[in-house]
Amino acid sequence: MNVLIIGGVAAGTKTAAKVKREDPQAKVTLITKSADVSYAGCGLPYYVGDVIHDKAELIVNTPESFSALTGVEVVTLTEAVAVDRASKQVHTKHVISGEEGAYAYDKLVIATGARPVTPPVDGVDLEGVYYMRTPQDAIAVREAVDSGSVKRAVVVGAGFIGLEVAENLAARGVMVSVIDMAPQILPGFDGEMAGYVENWLADHDIMCFTNTKLEAILGEGHVQKVKTGRRAMKADMVILSAGIRPNTEFLADTGIELWPNKTVKVNEYLQTNDADIYALGDCASVTNRITGKTAWSPMGSSANIEGRIAAQNICGAQIKYPGVLGTAVAKLPGLNVGRTGLNESDARAAGFDVVTALCVVDDKASYYPGFGSFTIKLIADGTTRRFLGLQVLGQGVVDKIVDIAVMAISMNATLSDMENLDFAYAPPFSTAIHPLSTAVNVLQNKIDGRMTSMTPAQYLDGEAEGYDVIDLGKSATIKKGTFVDLKDVKPGYDALPKDRPLLLVCTRGRRAYMSQVQLKASGYENTKVLEGGLSFNTVDEE
């Protein structure tokens, strides 16, 4: 069997290596336009920040080492320019010499990845404008920062890579601003969660400007300013991280089907409409595991899984790729963020009876040194109680919470399935009732009517207008609120007006919920707990 793979990095190299393990007799050839075959794309921001010190660590395998390790023939600096399906050949051109060639195949894998979007504005070719896609990009940015010439930087794009670059530049002492056309940072998160992170970043000297369009990059030979729809910003460096586009132009006129975003259409076995041609990684779209709808997941994790499955199918298996959940995590200044599954708006669009809960919980025993908190938002179907999605913020290991959620969603778990799981506990690692279990309990209480609450999103939308704010913190905090000591709220309590709607607010939400239980028993029928309390919400004092 002659297997030809176009593209390296994650998807291509994983497929090539796995094919050789499944069928050592197979002839596997990998051609790539780059001089590199495998590099740590997700690690690039951390080289900029000098977290990864040696640029050699960015190269996972050289062409020589990969070939020696796997038995795959690696051909670098060779671009695929056309696919002839009738003769089963890929036509190529050497990127330096221009020499043309052709490679035959029995099975073809398209793993050509994607490239950064170049905004259609003046100044993108100025010195001081960079991308963050290849090791060469990260090396160039790091060298500029090391030179001491970069005092201010503007990052265009507030997705995960853009914010990670911003964090690492800020850690090097660079003043950083982030701009994005979208109405929020962190695509895939719900608005109130993204808004919290945006405020957090501002407190850590990274200013984000959403709903802000890049209009031009200005300078005489070198970047000096960035012109936006709002204002001009001084800049010594611009990082363009405004999205990516799949490298699929060479497939024009081949009959291989593409989606409107130019990613390759594949079936559940990762085959194109030509059964002998597979596509995977950043150049292909797959499906969402929950909805079954088309999803683009340009992530190294997805690429590796897809490569492994495609390789087995090439070698005769029939393994279905179950789809993606949009899982992602990122490290920001003093705060880690993660998500998986459907967010609230997507769940509503998919037709679910959406119910959510947000809670702030300890990430480990509160008496253990270094404890912090998790802010967890859960999304579920209120009718079936099917668990649909999670977003989490915190100083600790948010990936642990995300990964548990991934497993639960993938197993079609309901909230009841997740309620009493035997999670690991010791004070250095967790709380006696696991943080995720606490969040599940909160959402269950909400669905069952034991807790009546107002979400942060509802509060931001003004739904608290007309409510009396009841301050249930350990001490009075809200100037225009009425302070109530929790220990005084017992059955028969009548110190608050029963004909007024009451918004119960404490530090996190727990004391407010405890008071609501007692108030309900005392005849108060119009109370709501503010989810997340003052830890997440800013309650107006005026």
Secondary structure as GFF3:
##gff-version 3
##sequence-region A 1 542
A	DSSP	beta_strand	2	6	.	.	.	ID=ss1
A	DSSP	alpha_helix	11	22	.	.	.	ID=ss2
A	DSSP	beta_strand	27	31	.	.	.	ID=ss3
A	DSSP	beta_strand	38	39	.	.	.	ID=ss4
A	DSSP	three_ten_helix	41	43	.	.	.	ID=ss5
A	DSSP	alpha_helix	44	48	.	.	.	ID=ss6
A	DSSP	three_ten_helix	55	58	.	.	.	ID=ss7
A	DSSP	beta_strand	59	61	.	.	.	ID=ss8
A	DSSP	alpha_helix	63	70	.	.	.	ID=ss9
A	DSSP	beta_strand	73	75	.	.	.	ID=ss10
A	DSSP	beta_strand	78	84	.	.	.	ID=ss11
A	DSSP	beta_strand	89	94	.	.	.	ID=ss12
A	DSSP	beta_strand	100	104	.	.	.	ID=ss13
A	DSSP	beta_strand	107	110	.	.	.	ID=ss14
A	DSSP	beta_strand	114	116	.	.	.	ID=ss15
A	DSSP	beta_strand	129	130	.	.	.	ID=ss16
A	DSSP	alpha_helix	135	146	.	.	.	ID=ss17
A	DSSP	beta_strand	152	156	.	.	.	ID=ss18
A	DSSP	alpha_helix	160	171	.	.	.	ID=ss19
A	DSSP	beta_strand	175	179	.	.	.	ID=ss20
A	DSSP	alpha_helix	191	203	.	.	.	ID=ss21
A	DSSP	beta_strand	206	209	.	.	.	ID=ss22
A	DSSP	beta_strand	214	218	.	.	.	ID=ss23
A	DSSP	beta_strand	225	228	.	.	.	ID=ss24
A	DSSP	beta_strand	232	234	.	.	.	ID=ss25
A	DSSP	beta_strand	237	240	.	.	.	ID=ss26
A	DSSP	beta_strand	244	246	.	.	.	ID=ss27
A	DSSP	three_ten_helix	249	251	.	.	.	ID=ss28
A	DSSP	beta_strand	264	265	.	.	.	ID=ss29
A	DSSP	beta_strand	277	279	.	.	.	ID=ss30
A	DSSP	three_ten_helix	281	283	.	.	.	ID=ss31
A	DSSP	beta_strand	284	287	.	.	.	ID=ss32
A	DSSP	beta_strand	294	295	.	.	.	ID=ss33
A	DSSP	alpha_helix	300	314	.	.	.	ID=ss34
A	DSSP	beta_strand	328	332	.	.	.	ID=ss35
A	DSSP	beta_strand	335	341	.	.	.	ID=ss36
A	DSSP	alpha_helix	344	349	.	.	.	ID=ss37
A	DSSP	beta_strand	354	362	.	.	.	ID=ss38
A	DSSP	beta_strand	373	381	.	.	.	ID=ss39
A	DSSP	beta_strand	387	394	.	.	.	ID=ss40
A	DSSP	alpha_helix	398	410	.	.	.	ID=ss41
A	DSSP	alpha_helix	415	418	.	.	.	ID=ss42
A	DSSP	alpha_helix	435	448	.	.	.	ID=ss43
A	DSSP	beta_strand	453	454	.	.	.	ID=ss44
A	DSSP	alpha_helix	456	460	.	.	.	ID=ss45
A	DSSP	beta_strand	468	471	.	.	.	ID=ss46
A	DSSP	beta_strand	482	483	.	.	.	ID=ss47
A	DSSP	three_ten_helix	486	488	.	.	.	ID=ss48
A	DSSP	beta_strand	502	505	.	.	.	ID=ss49
A	DSSP	alpha_helix	510	521	.	.	.	ID=ss50
A	DSSP	beta_strand	527	530	.	.	.	ID=ss51
A	DSSP	alpha_helix	533	536	.	.	.	ID=ss52
###
